[in-house]
Amino acid sequence: MGRKFVVGGNWKMNGDKNQINEIVNNLKKGPLDPNAEVVIGVPAIYLAYVKSIVPNTIGVAAQNCWKAPKGAFTGEISPAMIKDVGADWVILGHSERRTIFGEKDDLVAEKVAHALESGLKVIACIGETLEEREAGKTEEVVFRQTKALLPAIGNNWANVVLAYEPVWAIGTGKTATPQQAQDVHASLRNWLSSNASPDIAETVRIQYGGSVTAVNAKELGACPDIDGFLVGGASLKPEFVDIVNATQ
Ligand SMILES: O=C(CO)COP(=O)(O)O
């Protein structure tokens, strides 16, 4: 009850200053549902630029970070740096980080722990592959990925949003049906109730991600355990505003 709808736009490795200006102007024009929280996940190199042009009501997220504040980690950025340029969120454990860059559950957990300790809010992503779904392992995978996060999150659940993103639905145009998504969200909440606490299960927001569009957002958003979206492709387009407003 009372979970504020939260919509994230994950731009991935897309956008240049021209396109960013267009996206931000579109968000400013809105109008955006004041009851929805909006966070845009931008490429690291544009974090400061986006922060300088976006209204304060819109959160800005990095799409990854390292698990230490500074040091000899060529090419990486730290939560301290993300905060220093004014952003306050980071997306961690995205399936593209897990599959393309080989990030395992324990590395994701270490990153989550350090990001939270550093005062960032975290969108932590979980989700099964098509092979895992077809083998009937959806819950096993999602519970395993979430279990790894429990010690990392500790008492910091208020600063965490979970994003359930079935890998087979990402960038494929194959959205999970509202029932498929609702089922996983509900069983994850149930699992959290036993393995974290009933209060955490009740209050944590769980986003759905994977081919969300203005067309399917309303039906997905109406499901009782879907508390928002993590949007890839459509977050670069004007329809993102309609997705933010899906529960209005
Ligand atoms: O990976 C996603 C968001 O993090 C989803 O991407 P698409 O919305 O492009 O399927």
The ligand as a Tripos MOL2 file, in Angstrom:
@<TRIPOS>MOLECULE
LIG
   10     9     1     0     0
SMALL
NO_CHARGES

@<TRIPOS>ATOM
      1 O1         16.5240   -3.1720  -20.4530 O.2       1 LIG1
      2 C1         15.5370   -2.4660  -20.3600 C.2       1 LIG1
      3 C2         15.4900   -1.3640  -19.3730 C.3       1 LIG1
      4 O2         16.5410   -1.4580  -18.4740 O.3       1 LIG1
      5 C3         14.3690   -2.6560  -21.2270 C.3       1 LIG1
      6 O3         14.7180   -2.3120  -22.5130 O.3       1 LIG1
      7 P1         13.5600   -2.1870  -23.6250 P.3       1 LIG1
      8 O4         12.4790   -1.3240  -23.0150 O.co2     1 LIG1
      9 O5         14.2350   -1.5390  -24.7970 O.co2     1 LIG1
     10 O6         13.0780   -3.5700  -23.8950 O.co2     1 LIG1
@<TRIPOS>BOND
     1     1     2 2
     2     2     3 1
     3     2     5 1
     4     3     4 1
     5     5     6 1
     6     6     7 1
     7     7     8 2
     8     7     9 1
     9     7    10 1
@<TRIPOS>SUBSTRUCTURE
     1 LIG1         1 GROUP 0 **** ****
